[in-house]
Amino acid sequence: MANYGVLFLSLRPSLTPLLQKIPHHRSPVVLPTQDEARWLSDLPLEQVLSLLRPYPADEMNAYPIDKAIKSPKAQGPHLMQALGPPLAE
């Protein structure tokens, strides 16, 4: 199988309590390495979709960043710098 590097996907799974604090309609889906081959296989859709589980909230954190990141024209690492305290308690 060819190695295409990291795969990013935007889905809309249920939000964890941490992600409910963020005014955005998307949530990350983190596919564990051990599930990558199953995700890319020709399994029935139901089995593939069962791989989509919310990432454990206790392993995440979030913090406010510059709203300019919403613009496709915005560039630079400064956009990812924390502008406030972490949202996790």
GITAZI-V82020 format. One record per pair of residues at least 12 apart in sequence whose ideal C-beta (glycine too) atoms are under 7 Angstrom apart, sorted by the first residue. I is the first residue (numbers start at 1). J is the second residue. Records with the same first field share a line. If there is no record, write none. Layout:
I=J + J
This chain:
9=29
10=26
11=29 + 52
12=25 + 26 + 27
13=27 + 29 + 52 + 54
14=54
15=27
16=54 + 57
17=57
18=57 + 60 + 62 + 87 + 88
21=87
22=62
28=55
29=52
30=55
31=51
35=51
38=51
39=51
61=86 + 87 + 88
62=86 + 87 + 88
63=82 + 84 + 85 + 86 + 87
64=83 + 84
65=79 + 80 + 81 + 82 + 83
66=79 + 83
